[in-house]
Amino acid sequence: MAQKMKVVLLTTDYNIGANICIKAFLQNTLRKKYGIQVVGIVVTSLFRPWEKKSWRRMFRFFRQTGFGFAVRSITINIIQNIKMNIAQYFVADKKRHYFTFQEMARSYGFPIMYTKDINSPQTIDFIRKQKSDYLVSALLLQIVKKELLSIPKKGAINFHPALFQEHRGTFSSFWTLFRNRKKSGATVHFMNEEIDGGEIILQRNFFVHRSDSIHCINQKSARLGGNLLVKSLVKIKKQKAKLFWIKKASHLLSMPNNKQTEDFLRRGKKIIHWEDLFRI
């Protein structure tokens, strides 16, 4: 029997894309076929209402992107998460698209840890106990430092929800629509201490339609990314991974400013379509 590859997942809460990505990773049939075993998941908190730091981060988001865009984005995020958490008690699994991390941890039998700091001593201790071969980052919104990266026996990989040559950094779905790109995609790469640094293992693209919203692109890239993470680990395990780097990679992008978000909305671009807001 082939030796199992043990992985610990790293992700962020209050991000529907992260839930979609992790579910796609767990459901991929290649994961079981090639003995890729999830031995734990660490979930970082995007917002903690009792912490001043979280409120400062939120106010910074409001100042940067503008009141209208920020309110819509945050409200949509809250509604999606409330809906997902309520649906687990009243809607059959086969009729749902979104699942909480707690549900996935119970279903697949691995421990879950919540933390405000991915590099905290408690997180490091949790990951050390799992004795993983790889860390697998899926839409983790914190920088992983050297001490944590050195824990897994063989390395750490990350899913970035865009093509490196088009968009590195944050808010890639916004920039895809803002720049009227005809395609986007997903990139899986080895992690180092740089933001979106490290050699690329796999990259795939998909077409962007004129009617696509930020939510649509996030969903497409998250589902694609979850599957590419599994395929990347399979390639690594079979020693068939051909690493490469994009010579003309995009510079790091950050949050859009108020003028850019106003232009985005004025041009009829959508954060989410009304019908998608009620999808369970």
C-alpha positions as CSV (number, residue, x, y, z in Angstrom):
1,M,0.0,0.0,0.0
2,A,1.3,3.4,-0.9
3,Q,2.5,5.6,1.9
4,K,0.1,8.3,2.9
5,M,0.9,12.0,2.4
6,K,-0.2,13.9,5.4
7,V,-1.3,17.5,5.0
8,V,-2.6,20.3,7.2
9,L,-4.9,22.9,5.6
10,L,-4.6,26.6,6.3
11,T,-7.5,28.9,5.5
12,T,-9.6,31.9,6.6
13,D,-13.2,32.1,7.9
14,Y,-15.9,34.5,6.6
15,N,-14.8,33.8,3.1
16,I,-17.2,31.7,1.1
17,G,-14.5,31.1,-1.5
18,A,-12.4,29.4,1.1
19,N,-15.2,27.0,2.1
20,I,-15.8,26.1,-1.6
21,C,-12.0,25.5,-2.1
22,I,-11.6,23.3,0.9
23,K,-14.8,21.3,0.0
24,A,-13.5,20.8,-3.6
25,F,-10.1,19.6,-2.2
26,L,-11.7,17.1,0.1
27,Q,-14.2,15.7,-2.5
28,N,-11.6,15.2,-5.2
29,T,-11.3,11.5,-5.9
30,L,-7.6,11.7,-6.6
31,R,-7.0,12.7,-3.0
32,K,-8.2,9.3,-1.7
33,K,-6.7,7.4,-4.6
34,Y,-3.2,8.7,-3.9
35,G,-3.4,8.6,-0.1
36,I,-3.5,12.3,0.5
37,Q,-4.7,12.5,4.1
38,V,-5.9,15.7,5.8
39,V,-4.7,15.5,9.4
40,G,-5.9,18.9,10.5
41,I,-7.1,22.4,9.5
42,V,-6.2,25.8,10.9
43,V,-8.8,28.5,10.4
44,T,-7.7,32.1,10.9
45,S,-10.3,34.7,11.9
46,L,-10.9,37.6,9.5
47,F,-12.9,39.6,12.0
48,R,-13.3,39.4,15.8
49,P,-15.8,41.9,17.1
50,W,-14.2,42.0,20.5
51,E,-10.8,43.1,19.2
52,K,-9.8,46.7,18.5
53,K,-7.4,45.5,15.8
54,S,-10.3,43.9,13.8
55,W,-12.3,47.2,13.9
56,R,-9.3,49.2,12.8
57,R,-8.9,46.8,9.9
58,M,-12.5,47.3,9.0
59,F,-12.3,51.1,9.2
60,R,-9.2,51.0,7.0
61,F,-11.2,48.9,4.4
62,F,-14.0,51.6,4.5
63,R,-11.5,54.4,4.0
64,Q,-9.6,52.7,1.2
65,T,-12.5,51.3,-0.9
66,G,-15.2,53.8,-0.1
67,F,-18.4,53.5,2.1
68,G,-20.7,52.2,-0.6
69,F,-18.5,49.4,-1.8
70,A,-17.4,48.4,1.7
71,V,-20.9,48.2,3.1
72,R,-22.1,46.1,0.2
73,S,-19.1,43.7,0.4
74,I,-19.4,43.3,4.2
75,T,-23.2,42.9,4.2
76,I,-23.0,40.2,1.4
77,N,-20.3,38.4,3.3
78,I,-22.3,38.4,6.6
79,I,-25.5,37.2,4.8
80,Q,-23.7,34.4,3.0
81,N,-22.2,33.1,6.3
82,I,-25.4,33.3,8.3
83,K,-27.2,31.5,5.5
84,M,-24.5,28.8,5.4
85,N,-24.6,28.2,9.1
86,I,-28.4,28.0,9.3
87,A,-28.7,25.8,6.2
88,Q,-26.6,23.0,7.8
89,Y,-29.6,22.3,10.2
90,F,-32.5,22.6,7.8
91,V,-31.3,21.7,4.3
92,A,-30.1,18.3,3.0
93,D,-26.4,18.1,2.1
94,K,-27.1,17.1,-1.5
95,K,-29.0,20.4,-2.0
96,R,-26.3,22.6,-0.6
97,H,-23.3,24.3,-2.2
98,Y,-21.7,25.7,0.9
99,F,-20.5,23.8,4.0
100,T,-18.9,25.1,7.2
101,F,-15.4,24.1,8.2
102,Q,-16.7,22.4,11.4
103,E,-19.0,20.2,9.2
104,M,-16.1,19.2,6.9
105,A,-13.9,18.5,9.9
106,R,-16.5,16.2,11.4
107,S,-17.3,14.5,8.1
108,Y,-13.7,13.7,7.2
109,G,-12.5,13.1,10.7
110,F,-9.7,15.6,11.3
111,P,-9.1,18.2,14.1
112,I,-9.9,21.9,13.6
113,M,-8.2,24.9,15.3
114,Y,-9.3,28.5,15.2
115,T,-6.7,31.2,15.7
116,K,-6.3,35.0,15.2
117,D,-2.6,34.6,14.3
118,I,-1.4,31.8,11.9
119,N,2.1,32.2,13.3
120,S,1.1,32.1,17.0
121,P,2.9,29.6,19.4
122,Q,-0.4,27.8,19.8
123,T,-0.8,27.3,16.0
124,I,2.8,26.2,15.7
125,D,2.3,23.6,18.5
126,F,-1.0,22.3,16.9
127,I,0.7,21.9,13.5
128,R,3.8,20.2,15.0
129,K,1.5,17.6,16.7
130,Q,0.0,16.6,13.3
131,K,3.4,15.6,11.9
132,S,2.4,16.6,8.4
133,D,4.3,16.3,5.2
134,Y,2.9,19.4,3.7
135,L,1.0,22.6,4.6
136,V,-1.7,23.4,2.1
137,S,-2.8,27.1,2.1
138,A,-6.2,27.9,0.6
139,L,-7.2,31.6,0.6
140,L,-5.3,32.2,3.8
141,L,-5.2,36.0,4.3
142,Q,-2.1,36.1,6.6
143,I,1.6,35.9,5.8
144,V,3.1,32.6,6.9
145,K,6.5,33.1,8.6
146,K,9.7,31.0,8.3
147,E,9.2,29.1,11.6
148,L,5.8,27.8,10.5
149,L,7.0,27.0,7.0
150,S,9.8,24.9,8.4
151,I,7.5,22.6,10.4
152,P,6.2,20.2,7.6
153,K,8.6,17.5,6.6
154,K,8.5,18.4,2.9
155,G,7.2,21.8,2.3
156,A,4.2,24.1,1.9
157,I,2.0,25.0,-1.1
158,N,-0.5,27.7,-1.7
159,F,-3.5,28.3,-4.0
160,H,-3.7,31.8,-5.4
161,P,-7.1,32.7,-7.0
162,A,-5.7,34.2,-10.2
163,L,-3.0,33.8,-12.9
164,F,0.3,35.1,-11.6
165,Q,1.0,36.8,-14.9
166,E,-2.2,38.8,-14.5
167,H,-2.9,39.4,-10.8
168,R,-0.8,38.8,-7.8
169,G,-1.7,40.1,-4.3
170,T,-5.2,40.8,-3.1
171,F,-8.6,41.4,-4.6
172,S,-7.8,39.6,-7.8
173,S,-11.4,39.1,-8.8
174,F,-12.1,42.8,-8.5
175,W,-9.1,43.6,-10.7
176,T,-10.1,41.0,-13.2
177,L,-13.4,42.7,-13.8
178,F,-12.1,46.2,-13.4
179,R,-9.5,45.6,-16.1
180,N,-12.0,43.8,-18.4
181,R,-9.9,40.6,-18.6
182,K,-11.3,37.8,-20.7
183,K,-9.9,35.1,-18.5
184,S,-8.8,34.4,-15.0
185,G,-7.7,31.2,-13.3
186,A,-5.9,29.6,-10.4
187,T,-2.2,29.1,-9.5
188,V,-0.7,26.6,-7.1
189,H,2.8,27.3,-6.0
190,F,5.3,26.5,-3.3
191,M,5.3,28.9,-0.4
192,N,8.1,31.0,0.9
193,E,8.1,34.2,3.1
194,E,7.3,36.4,0.1
195,I,3.7,37.3,-0.8
196,D,2.7,35.1,-3.7
197,G,6.3,34.0,-4.1
198,G,7.7,30.5,-4.9
199,E,7.8,28.4,-7.9
200,I,4.6,27.4,-9.7
201,I,3.5,23.8,-9.7
202,L,0.2,24.0,-11.7
203,Q,-1.8,26.8,-13.3
204,R,-5.1,26.7,-15.2
205,N,-7.4,29.3,-16.6
206,F,-11.1,29.8,-17.2
207,F,-13.1,32.3,-19.3
208,V,-14.6,35.4,-17.7
209,H,-18.1,36.3,-19.0
210,R,-19.3,39.9,-19.3
211,S,-22.1,39.1,-16.8
212,D,-19.7,37.6,-14.2
213,S,-19.6,39.2,-10.7
214,I,-16.9,39.2,-8.1
215,H,-18.7,36.3,-6.4
216,C,-18.9,34.3,-9.7
217,I,-15.2,34.6,-10.3
218,N,-14.4,33.8,-6.7
219,Q,-16.5,30.6,-7.0
220,K,-14.9,29.5,-10.2
221,S,-11.3,30.1,-9.0
222,A,-12.0,28.5,-5.6
223,R,-13.4,25.3,-7.0
224,L,-10.6,25.1,-9.6
225,G,-8.0,25.9,-6.9
226,G,-9.2,23.1,-4.6
227,N,-8.9,20.6,-7.4
228,L,-5.5,21.9,-8.5
229,L,-4.1,21.6,-5.0
230,V,-4.9,17.9,-5.0
231,K,-3.4,17.5,-8.5
232,S,-0.3,19.4,-7.4
233,L,0.2,17.1,-4.5
234,V,-0.3,14.0,-6.7
235,K,2.3,15.3,-9.1
236,I,4.7,16.0,-6.2
237,K,4.1,12.5,-4.8
238,K,4.7,10.9,-8.2
239,Q,7.8,13.1,-8.7
240,K,6.4,14.5,-11.9
241,A,6.0,18.1,-10.8
242,K,7.7,20.4,-13.3
243,L,8.2,23.7,-11.5
244,F,8.3,27.0,-13.3
245,W,8.1,30.8,-12.8
246,I,6.4,33.4,-14.8
247,K,9.0,35.8,-16.3
248,K,6.5,38.6,-16.6
249,A,4.6,38.1,-13.4
250,S,2.2,40.9,-12.3
251,H,3.4,43.2,-9.6
252,L,1.6,42.9,-6.2
253,L,-1.8,44.5,-6.3
254,S,-3.6,45.7,-3.2
255,M,-7.1,46.9,-2.3
256,P,-8.8,49.3,-4.8
257,N,-9.3,52.9,-3.8
258,N,-12.6,54.8,-3.5
259,K,-12.3,56.2,-7.0
260,Q,-11.7,52.8,-8.6
261,T,-14.6,51.1,-6.7
262,E,-17.0,53.9,-7.7
263,D,-15.9,53.5,-11.3
264,F,-16.4,49.7,-11.0
265,L,-20.0,50.1,-9.8
266,R,-20.8,52.9,-12.2
267,R,-19.8,50.7,-15.1
268,G,-22.5,48.1,-14.0
269,K,-20.0,45.6,-12.5
270,K,-21.4,43.5,-9.7
271,I,-20.1,42.2,-6.4
272,I,-22.8,39.5,-6.5
273,H,-25.9,38.9,-8.5
274,W,-29.2,39.1,-6.6
275,E,-30.1,35.4,-7.2
276,D,-26.7,34.2,-6.0
277,L,-27.2,36.0,-2.7
278,F,-30.0,33.5,-1.8
279,R,-28.2,30.4,-3.1
280,I,-27.7,27.9,-0.2
